[in-house]
C-alpha cells in the first residue's frame, strides 16, 4: 500500500469468490416394468478476483531510456514501451545498470506492476441421460450418454496478453447388454465410445525474454496447441456355473486414437542475454519449430482372460486363471519401444 491512497490499496487487495452450482435431475418409467429413464444436468458458475503482480520498468527508467534513445538500436526503446506496461506500484524490485558506448552507465529502476483486482470466472456444464430396458425375460439393455464442457479464460496476468485460456468438451456413450442364456450361463457385452476435444487458443505473440533483466517473459512458447482423443472399447464376459466350477471368460478390445497438435516455439522465441544486449541488438538467440506438429497415432489394446473358481471340497476352493494382454507402441514412443507380444499373466490362489 506504500504510496497509494487507502481506496486504491483496498481495491488492489480485495478478493471475492462467488461459486454457484445448479443441479436438476429426474427419472421414472417410460413403459411400466419395461423401460426406465434417468436424466441429470448440472452447471457451475465460478467467479473470483485475483491481484496479479509482476515486475516492470519504473517510469523513471523509460525517461532515462528515451533521453538516450539515439545510442540504442533503432526501435529498441519503442519495443519495450509497446510490450511492457510501465510500473504503477513504487515498490522497489531492484535495478539494472547498462553501460553506454560513451563510457557512462545508466540505471534503470525496477518496480511492480499490478492492474488491481481483476475478475476471473469459469463456466462448466454437464448433462447425463440413461435408459434401461428389458426385452423379454432374457435380455436387458442399458444405455448412457454423458456430455460436459468447460470454458476457462485463464488466470489473470499482470500483462494481459500472457493470459492463456482453454476450451474443452467431453462426450461419452456406453451401451450394455446382459443375456441370460440359462440359469447357469450369463453373457454381458459392453460398447463404449468417448471423445475429448481441448483447445488452447493462440492469443499470444511470439515468445520474448531478456535474461537477467527481472522482467517477465512475453508470450508462451508452448502455445498454440490442441488435441482430440477418441476411445472405442468393446468387451464381452461369460459367466458359467457347472458343477463345482464357477467360470468366467471373455475378452476386450480398445482403440485409442490421438490427434494432437503440439509444437513448442511454433511462433518463434527470441531471447537476449541481458538488457544491454537487447538495447544494442546483439547476441540474440532465435528458435522456431520447423517440423510437423500434427501427431496422429492410434494405440491398440487387446486382452483375453479365463478364470475358474473350483470348489474341490466344502472347505477348499482353488482360484485358477490366466490373462493375456497386448498393447501396441505407436511410433515407437519411449526410446523406440516395441510392443510386448508375450504378456501372459497366470493366477493361482486358494481359500
Buried (B, 14 or more C-beta within 10 A) or exposed (E): EEEBEEEBBEBBEEEEEEEEEEEEEEBEEEEEEEBBBBBBBBBBEBBBBBBBBBBBBBBBBBEBBEEBBEBBEEEBBEBBBEBBBBBBBEBEBEBBEBEBEEEEEBEBBBBBBBBBBBEBBBBBBBBBBBBBBBEEEEEBBBBBBBBBBBBBBBEBBBBEEBBBBBBBBBBBBBBBBBBBEEEEBBBBBBBBBBBBBBBBBBBBBBBBBBBEBBBBBBBBBBBBBBBBBBBBBBBBBBBBBEEEEBBBBBBBBBBBBBBBBBBBBBBBBBBBBBBBBBBBBEEEEEEBBEEEBEBEBEBBBBBBBBBBBBBEEEEEBBBBBBBBBBBBBBEEEEEEEEEEEEEEEEEEEEE
